[in-house]
Amino acid sequence: MAFEPVYEQINYNLEQGNVKEQIKVEARTDVLSEEVQKVLSVNAFIAMGDCQTANGKAEYNGAVTFFISYVDQEGQIKKVECGAELRGVIQNQQIKEGCALELDTILDKVEWTLSGVKLCVNAIVTISAEITHCNQLSALVGGEGVISKSQELSCPKSLGIRQGVYPLVEQFDLSYQVKEVLSQRIKAVITAVQCGVGSIIVDGEALLSIIMLQNSSKSGIIKENRAIPFRMEIDCEEAMPNMTATATVKERSLKTDVSVDAQTGQSTVSISAQLQFSGEAFSTTQISVVDDCFCTDTEVEIEKQSLPYTVQLEQRCFSFNVGGRAFVEELPVGATLLAVCDERAEVVEKQCEGEYIKVTGILTANAIFFDGESGYFSRSAQTPFEIKELLDNANDLQTKVSLIADKGRARIISLTEIDLEAEIKACVKTSKNYTAQTIKEVRVLDQKRVCQSAISVYIAREGEELWSLAKRLNVSPEKLIETNKDLNFPLSGKERIVIYRQK
């Protein structure tokens, strides 16, 4: 019998890991340092632009806009905005042509200085790149004279990354007059991702936080929070409801306008923003791979290889209220807390324990106070927290967790302590890695010495399965069952196996 193995190309996706780099972005305002008595708040808005990948590197760009509120030498609250370009290169051997790269930004720290001629600010930003490779390998799938053992794999096939822009427009009324918007921030959170007919459907909400100066005799500082729901449908012609999908969102722009009705004393706040979405849908492909084989006439040598692949699973979002005692620089007696802003949540450690995922982190915020003698001033505060949520088969999963802090609030406990609280949105993306064994190549060694007896009887081995028995006896599994219909696997070791050979 001729021995002619057949090979095919198998496509698969594999997550290669995460690459991070930290950069510093600096900007200078038009405000002279001598005009500033104290800085109250600095908030940074990061908008990522394009990313170009080549072998070994990824070039990215974007912009950082700083919103700064300060007290001038006359004790009046002022605001100023400035911006800086965000540009860099991530170099890593895992970045190859054709790989999928997902960039994310984490604002680690924002600082200001009055040491120069003008008020300057800077931000420490971590750029995180998730790398997924679309790989291909050649594997044995059968052939003439090849007796093979196969397994069926349910492999995901990416339909490609699709993008879309969502224009977010919102308007709401306030019962007081707004003199000025001091600081603004928007963070988009994805709560669910699914496939529709010809589209990837992304649900979520945009978390808006605005710090405003009230137009009154006291000129009080007031904070407003809004959660604006959205549903984005990203075009993907091949997508169907039975497919899985993942998505990411980035904030591209934010603009706030305020109009005041002098007669009613009310204000109308208009928000316009742009959200940039990336979505990826996955179809399930059934692949039959051969993990062992032999030939009844020929001695062969088998070279095996691993087929690693990643399956993207559910994308979820959890909400938690966290808080704790935070120490601050000593407050003046009689100070009043006005607002908490610039909330940030940092992941310190992530653990999967049984059916749960546990995240420990640090909540950082800026608290603005007022005192009759000191006027307006701010204090930085932070407190540790721990969150825990049920996640089926957590130990078997790869998880990516991002945290967004919102609705910060606090109360004064003593002159050096405050209770700091916030709502944390924990966005969790899960995936699972699998590995299958395939045969890379089968090489002919020599002709086998075939038994010439018309009938042979063999003694079974305890625990033996059909495939191992057929391979040991040099007969196809189908022929073995045909002549030994009463066999039950695994064997007990007491059976007698009969092989008939046609003469």
Beta strands, then each sheet from edge to edge (+ up, - down):
strand 1: 4-32
strand 2: 36-54
strand 3: 57-72
strand 4: 77-91
strand 5: 100-113
strand 6: 118-144
strand 7: 147-174
strand 8: 178-196
strand 9: 199-214
strand 10: 221-235
strand 11: 244-261
strand 12: 266-294
strand 13: 298-327
strand 14: 336-353
strand 15: 356-371
strand 16: 375-390
strand 17: 398-414
strand 18: 417-447
strand 19: 455-459
strand 20: 496-500
sheet 1: 1+ 6- 5+
sheet 2: 2+ 3- 4+
sheet 3: 7+ 12- 11+
sheet 4: 8+ 9- 10+
sheet 5: 13+ 18- 17+
sheet 6: 14+ 15- 16+
sheet 7: 19+ 20-
end
